[in-house]
Amino acid sequence: MRLQQKNYLASVPTTNRKETLFHITKTAIKD
């Protein structure tokens, strides 16, 4: 799961990276 998220983050454009990281962090806390 963590590896998948990391790979996904790497594929996201730099402009959207911050927003995506926030979303992933929110999801991780929720889980």
Backbone hydrogen bonds in HBPLUS format (Angstrom, degrees):
<---DONOR---> <-ACCEPTOR-->    atom                        ^
c    i                          cat <-CA-CA->   ^        H-A-AA   ^      H-
h    n   atom  resd res      DA  || num        DHA   H-A  angle D-A-AA Bond
n    s   type  num  typ     dist DA aas  dist angle  dist       angle   num
A0005-GLN N   A0001-MET O   3.03 MM   4  6.29 159.3  2.07 150.4 155.3     1
A0006-LYS N   A0002-ARG O   2.95 MM   4  6.21 154.6  2.01 148.6 155.8     2
A0007-ASN N   A0003-LEU O   2.94 MM   4  6.20 161.4  1.97 153.1 157.5     3
A0008-TYR N   A0004-GLN O   2.91 MM   4  6.11 154.1  1.98 147.3 155.1     4
A0009-LEU N   A0005-GLN O   2.87 MM   4  6.06 158.3  1.92 147.7 153.4     5
A0010-ALA N   A0006-LYS O   3.01 MM   4  6.25 149.7  2.11 143.4 151.5     6
A0011-SER N   A0007-ASN O   3.18 MM   4  6.42 132.3  2.42 137.1 148.7     7
A0011-SER N   A0008-TYR O   3.05 MM   3  5.18 133.9  2.27  98.3 111.1     8
A0012-VAL N   A0009-LEU O   3.22 MM   3  5.27 155.1  2.29 100.9 108.4     9
A0016-ASN N   A0013-PRO O   3.01 MM   3  5.51 136.7  2.20 111.0 122.2    10
A0017-ARG N   A0014-THR O   3.24 MM   3  4.97 152.3  2.32  95.4 103.7    11
A0020-THR N   A0016-ASN O   2.94 MM   4  6.10 160.3  1.98 155.0 161.1    12
A0021-LEU N   A0017-ARG O   2.80 MM   4  5.96 159.3  1.84 152.1 157.9    13
A0022-PHE N   A0018-LYS O   2.99 MM   4  6.24 156.0  2.05 147.0 153.2    14
A0023-HIS N   A0019-GLU O   3.02 MM   4  6.29 155.2  2.08 144.2 150.9    15
A0024-ILE N   A0020-THR O   2.84 MM   4  6.12 160.7  1.87 155.1 160.2    16
A0025-THR N   A0021-LEU O   2.88 MM   4  6.05 157.5  1.93 147.5 154.0    17
A0026-LYS N   A0022-PHE O   2.92 MM   4  6.15 157.3  1.97 147.8 154.0    18
A0027-THR N   A0023-HIS O   2.92 MM   4  6.16 156.1  1.97 147.1 153.8    19
A0028-ALA N   A0024-ILE O   2.81 MM   4  6.03 154.6  1.87 148.4 155.8    20
A0029-ILE N   A0025-THR O   2.97 MM   4  6.18 156.7  2.02 149.0 154.6    21
A0030-LYS N   A0026-LYS O   2.97 MM   4  6.16 153.5  2.04 143.4 151.2    22
A0031-ASP N   A0027-THR O   2.92 MM   4  6.17 153.3  1.99 148.1 154.8    23
